Amino acid sequence: MTKQQHFGWFLSRGFGPHGWARPYYEWGYDWQRPDLYQQSARDLEQAGFDFVLIEDALSVGITPATLDLRVRKAYGGPKHDPWTLAPYLFAATRHLGVIPTANPAAWHPYQAARQFASLQHLSGSRVGINVVTDVGSAHHFGTERLPHDAAYDRAQEWLDALRLLWHSWDEGALIADPVSQIYADGSKIRAVEHRGEYFSFDGPLNAEPLPAGDPIIASPGGSGRGLDFAGRNSEIQLALSPLDVDSIRAYRERVRAAAAEHGRDAADIRSLFVFKPIVAASAEEADRIVRASAEPSDATLLEVAEAWSSDLETDLTSLDLDRPLDPAIFGEHVSQGTIKGLRGKFDSFDDVPLRDILTGKARLTRIGDGISGTVGTADELADIIEALGDDADNDGLIFSGDLHPVTIHRTLDELVPILRRRGILRSEFVDGGLRANLDAF
C-alpha cells in the first residue's frame, strides 16, 4: 500500500523581496504587504501541505563588502521579521501550520515563551519554531560569537527554559468557571527560578496553558551535534540528502537513532528532505532543460557565484574562474556546512578550478537517471516521491522556493492531482492544529 507522506514549503530566502529580478515580479505583488503571502498560504493549504517554514537570518553582514554581497541582488537581505508575518498567514488559513525561524541569541526565554504561547492560542495550535544556532548576528546583540557546539548548548538551555515556562501552570490551574467566578487557582501556578549559563529569569509565565500541546519544534543541521539536538527536541528535522532510497534510509536511521538515545519514540521525529524540483511539461522538455545547463556560460557562473557569495559572506565574483579557490579566504564566521556545500562532490578545493565547482552548481540533472535529479515531469517526480515513501519509509519532503503564487503553481499544479490519486498527499485535514495533522499518519 502506498505510504502517505507529509509536505511542507520552505521559504528559503526568508521574508524579503520575493520574485525580485524574475519575470514574475511584474505580476505586481508588493512583497512588503501581506496579500502576496496570504494568497500563497491559501494555495498551499488547498494543496494539502502541512506547513510553511520561513527561513530567517538576523544579520545582513559583518563588513561593508559582505553587506553589499547580501543586498546587491537581494540574496541575503533585506529580510523582515518572519514572526510578524505569521499572524497574517494564520488569518488567511484554517489548517496550515506556520513555522518561523527563531535564534536563541535574539530572544530572551521569557519573552519568547510568552509570544509563542500567544501565537499558539491565536492560531488554533498551528505555530511551530524553527530553532537555528547561527552566531553571525552576535555583534547586533552585544554578545560574543559562540563556537559551534556552545551555540547548541545555548539553544538547548533556551528551549528547556521555554518548556519550563509553558508548563509553569499545573493541571487544574486554569478553571475559568463563570458559576464560581474563579478564573484560575494560583496555588497550582509554580514559581520558576532559572539561573543558567546563558540565561537568567524568573517565572511563572503569565500566559494560559496550551490546550493542544507545545508548539512544534523544527531544526536544521546535519552535523553530529545538529542531529543530536534534533533527536532530543524536534518533531521536524530539515534534512539535506541525495533523494535516493539508500541515502534517505541511512539519514533517517541516524535521526531516529538520535531520538532513541534521548528516550524518545523514533516515530515522534520526522525527517523531511528539502527539494527544489523543476517540473517540465514533457520528458522531451526536461531533456532540453538539462542539456541547456550542461555548458553554462560565464554569465551564468557569475550568477551562481553571486548567490553563493551571499551565503558564504565571501566574494567569489572577483576570483579567477580558472584557478583553484584558496579556502583561506573564508573567515571563521563562515559556516563549515556552507563551505562543504560549495565544494560539493570534490574532496577538497586543491587543484580544482573555481569554474568546475560553479559549473557543478549550475548543471541540472534529470529525475530518473539513478542520481538525485531535479528536472522531470510531474509523473516522474511523483514516481520518485512514491518510491521514497514505499522503499525508504520516507516521512515526506519540503519544497523550497519563494512564497509566490507563480512559484507555487509552477511546481504544484500538475503534481498535486497525481500525488492525491496515488494516495501520497492528504486531501483533507484533521482538527487540532499542526501537531494533530503531523500525528494523523
Secondary structure, DSSP 8 states (H G I E B T S, - for coil): -----EEEEEETT-BS-TTTTSGGGGG---TTSTHHHHHHHHHHHHHT--EEEE---S-S-SSHHHHHHHHTTTSS---B-HHHHHHHHHHH-SS-EEEEEE-TTT--HHHHHHHHHHHHHHTTS-BEEEE----TTGGGGT-----HHHHHHHHHHHHHHHHHHHT-B-TT-EEEETTTTEEE-GGGB---EEE-SS-EEE---SS---TT-S-EEEE---SHHHHHHHHHH-SEEEE---SSHHHHHHHHHHHHHHHHHTT--GGG-EEEEEE--EEESSHHHHHHHHHHTSS--HHHHHHHHHHHHHHHTS--TTS-TTSB--GGGS-TTS-HHHHHHHHTT-S-STT-BHHHHHHHHH---BTTSSS---EEEHHHHHHHHHHHHHHH---EEEEEE-S-HHHHHHHHTTHHHHHHHTT-S-SS--SS-HHHHHHT-
